[in-house]
Amino acid sequence: MRFPLMEHQNNNLKSLLTLTGFIVLVVGAGFLIGVSTAPGPWFAALDKPPFNPPSWLFAPVWTILYVMIAIAGFRSYRRAPTGRAMQLWGAQMVLNWAWSIVFFSAHMIWAAFAVIFALWVLIAGFVALNRRQDPVSALLFVPYFAWVSFAALLNFSIGILN
């Protein structure tokens, strides 16, 4: 015997748990990478452009962006767990996390620029792919695209100045 009401509640619970998992994974990994690659004396000694934002701004901006990225990932996963959107989402996430390691830990400014440029391309691809099939996910990535565009300009400028 089937109980449709119970199935609906189980689906809602499963969706809520999956969304929570995405948020914990994305924000948690971002936090761990951020803490383990925190800018130190090397970064402080670099010449920076006049538009370099204050350090305190990065944590709140990335937290908000990571929640939005997680929601878009959840939506893509729910629609097609192994689909093209999910593949783009996963690839951009790897590059997102890799950038801090390449820039702040390895001190490789130009390699980090290559990483952030590839990240920028993947974000644009995710937005373009989802523009029609999931406009909400595409819109969730627009502020991320803008921030990564700014971060790429900042990375490039630091490379030129140093």
C-alpha positions, -999 to +999 in steps of 0.1 A: +000+000+000+013+034-010+010+065+012+014+095-012+015+120+016+044+102+033+063+100+000+059+137-005+072+144+030+101+120+025+110+138-007+109+171+010+131+158+038+155+143+013+157+175-006+163+195+025+190+172+036+206+173+002+205+211+001+220+212+036+247+188+025+256+211-005+257+242+017+278+224+044+302+211+017+307+243-002+308+267+027+327+243+049+354+235+023+357+272+014+361+280+051+388+253+056+407+264+025+404+301+035+417+294+070+446+272+058+456+296+031+450+329+049+471+357+034+502+362+054+534+382+052+541+373+016+507+388+005+511+418+028+544+426+012+530+426-024+522+458-042+485+460-047+463+482-070+444+511-054+411+492-059+422+463-036+394+458-011+399+456+026+407+422+039+376+420+062+353+421+031+364+387+016+349+364+043+313+378+042+313+381+004+325+345-001+301+332+025+272+347+007+285+336-027+292+300-014+256+297-002+243+308-036+268+285-054+256+256-032+219+263-040+227+263-077+246+231-073+217+215-054+193+226-082+215+211-109+220+179-089+183+175-084+176+181-121+204+158-135+230+144-110+254+136-138+243+161-164+264+188-181+254+215-156+265+194-127+298+186-144+304+224-149+294+231-114+318+205-100+347+216-122+343+253-113+341+243-076+375+225-079+391+255-095+375+279-070+391+260-041+424+255-060+429+292-066+436+301-030+461+272-027+479+283-059+479+320-050+483+322-013+502+289-005+523+284-036+528+321-042+523+315-079+505+347-091+504+339-128+495+303-123+467+315-101+456+339-128+454+309-152+432+291-127+409+321-121+406+326-159+396+290-163+372+294-134+357+324-150+351+305-183+334+276-164+311+300-145+302+317-177+295+283-192+273+273-163+253+305-166+249+301-204+239+265-200+213+272-173+199+304-188+170+286-203+168+252-184+171+267-149+172+305-149+172+306-111+206+287-110+219+310-138+209+341-118+224+327-086+258+326-105+257+361-118+270+378-086+297+350-085+306+358-121+309+395-112+330+388-081+353+364-099+357+389-128+368+415-102+391+389-085+407+381-119+413+418-125+428+421-090+450+389-095+462+403-129+470+437-115+490+422-086+509+401-112+517+432-132+527+452-101+550+424-087 
